[in-house]
Amino acid sequence: MGTKLLIATFWAPFCAFLAKSYQKRRVLLIGSLLGSVGASLLMVLVPPLDRDRPCNGSHSVTVTVLPPGVALTVNVTSTPEPASNRPAGGPRRPAQRSTGVAGADGFRGRPGESGRESVSHLPGYSLGSVHGARTTSGVLHPTSSGVAGTPGAAAFSVVSTAVPLHAGGTALASPANQSAAKGNAQALDLSLEGLRWTFLLSLGSLVFWELLSAPLEQVADDSLYEYLDFVDATDRYRSLWLWRLLGTSAGVCGIAALVGKLDCLLVTKGPRGVVHFYGYALVSTVALLVSTAFPVPLCRRREPSYRTGKALSLVGGDARLILLALTVLLIGAATSAVQNFLFWHMKDHGSSELVMGFSVALGLLGEILLHPFKTPLLRKLSKVGTVGLGLGCLAGQLLYYSFLWSWWSVLPVQIFSAISHGALWWAVGASIEDLATPGTERPLHAMFRGHFYGGGASLGSFVGGFVGMRFGLAVLYQACCVVLWLWLALFLSIRPRLPRERKINYSKLLAVEASDTSDSEQGTERDWLVKAMRDEPSD
């Protein structure tokens, strides 16, 4: 995810610039959609590590080791226990959910180890031996200290050859055991090699996919804005956000409902979630047909709409924009922890994909419902106060995520995404418009959304992956919460002390001038300059 976001941060603006310079926007739109269809289907071809695809809600693990002289096979098929019966303990760490590599006794262990060991990839069960026997066979016993996801019912099949033991039950250090240890090391190397290849193929496919799809959104957005500007209808551009949120809500809920019904029906062997890729390819095909009629005006070179250099110099010369850019960078890093790992965290607590999709739609619905109060909110709290409210709300959500206890527990807090995402970005956008010079509003918006937010999300993905693997997702969310609260205190203490310049909003001056012209015809004279500066909203 960090690589994906890093590519989108820098590759998308570069492609958009080239497409505009060479008048090839429509070609880029069609080529990007067509390539995305093929790239999404390419992900389906990546061979999974676990090829068994149980479709009845059960979980299956098969461990096979064939060292010289020993043949052992352990097949485990278990039915997940209902989430209501699971203990309230913390979920497994991501590192514990990897496919295990069996030792000589058929379970995970370091090369050369044998005897009694816990089964880390089969939570809730441990390995014992048959008491009093000269030779042993691996036996799985339920343990009392299970974690979330402990199987409720299981069927085991264990086949093992004789391995001589001492009286205490310790395996003899015989050449057979040494050869078994060598076989374990070989099995470990083969498993790690398979994992490495699966990761590299997935990463390569994702990079190829992102190179094709990253420029799509920015090119389409710029083309539509310039077309509305050409027909003097830029006011309609501000209402497009509603359709974006509605489309996202319908997409996440629709694909989640289809996955539960069609995933096992379409493919019995292959990576899980193939319906997601098929759905993406289908929607991209429909968009490809629509793109042939998409309005793409000719670029007007005398009025460039994307001036990255000028916007960057403006940010570097204004302390308020620098502080805002650092805030957006941190927002991206914290939000990446939610986008990358929240579904994983919910799955640890028994959530289905439909619940995950509904949680996203609930946050977007809250943003739609809060939008009528956008202007009063910014007027009452000011832009700085609204940014502080959004940061505090995001920190509270992250803290709540670290204490999830059930599959539904994430839903109540999702409505606060209206503030932690919607109101927060309204305040950021209003601050950018207030600090921008004429002609740099859109370049600044694109830079904050693309470079600062995207770069922060990429950095947060790399760091969050390390923290989540090393310490767990609960610690990751708590750490993000602490960092946000510290930055919020620093932001609120520094922002009022920064120098503030009075800026005249020329669009408001023209609007007031037009109204004063009609008043003057009735004999009423007004000082339009004083009125415009009086109406200028403060921070």
Disulfide bonds with the S-S distance in Angstrom:
Cys55-Cys264 2.25
